Amino acid sequence: MSKVTIIIPCYNQAGYLRKAVASLQAQTLADWECIVVDDGSTDNSAEIVANLALRDSRIRLIQQLNSGSAAARDTGLREAKGAYIQFLDADDWIAPEKLERQVAQMERAELDISYTAFCSENSQGQQSRPRIYRLSLARILTRWGLGASTPIHSFLYRTDFIRKHDLRFQSDCRVREDWKWHMACFMAHPKQTALPDYCGAIYYRNEQGKTGSYIRMQEGNFAFMAYMAALLKGWHAFLWTYRISEELWIWLLRMLKYRSTAIAKNLLQLPTGLTVAAMLLMPVSLFGIVRYFIQTYVKR
């Protein structure tokens, strides 16, 4: 059995795959397996992985009909044989000592989840400063997307913890599946901590089409928020409604900036009753939004 299973969902990522896999082959911990789940790509992604697997027996290709990244990750989880799970998107990569450092930390402290600092990189190769956010279930419910988002490849998970709590990616959740995954993980009360002084994860930031991306991001957020509101109960539901009220502030500011009918229609993703409840919380959530903008645009 391998020490770590790396799961890479892939859909038409031929231009990035080699770099992601190269970051695994550069790891100081060599005891790993990599499962690349080709999710019905129409480019030569599968061919690239097959060729890489011929030269490195730790790499395995699984092909499936296009079902979304959540379904692809779930396929990888079912096939995983490692004691730990590392997710990695095909256009991202990890630093050379990430697996070794996190495995040592998790075995020493008997952790279920560990996460590192992360950086972003643009198309010019410029990297941001390392960032890390201390996570809890309350922060994931209320601050994800507003100063607490952490890319999934920052994390390392104990496989036994995932299987004990039957944690899975749901194929009916086609947007923000990382967010939902971490809600489920932290609702299972993991023993977890950060590795704050090491930038272990680098994600690629595509800077093209910013206005369009904001519209799609808002649409995806509202669709996901409506989806999750039907599943959450009690104080989880209250915190979720608070997070929606913060999203309404973001929506309003984007409306003022872009004057876009597409952004205006995004609000229709939410049920009317949920929208009204979130609006009632907007005076309270204004403080959090102001703090987010200060931290993001003033203190950075």
Order of alpha helices (4+ residues) and beta strands (2+ residues): beta-alpha-beta-alpha-beta-alpha-beta-beta-alpha-beta-alpha-beta-alpha-alpha-beta-alpha-alpha-alpha-alpha-alpha
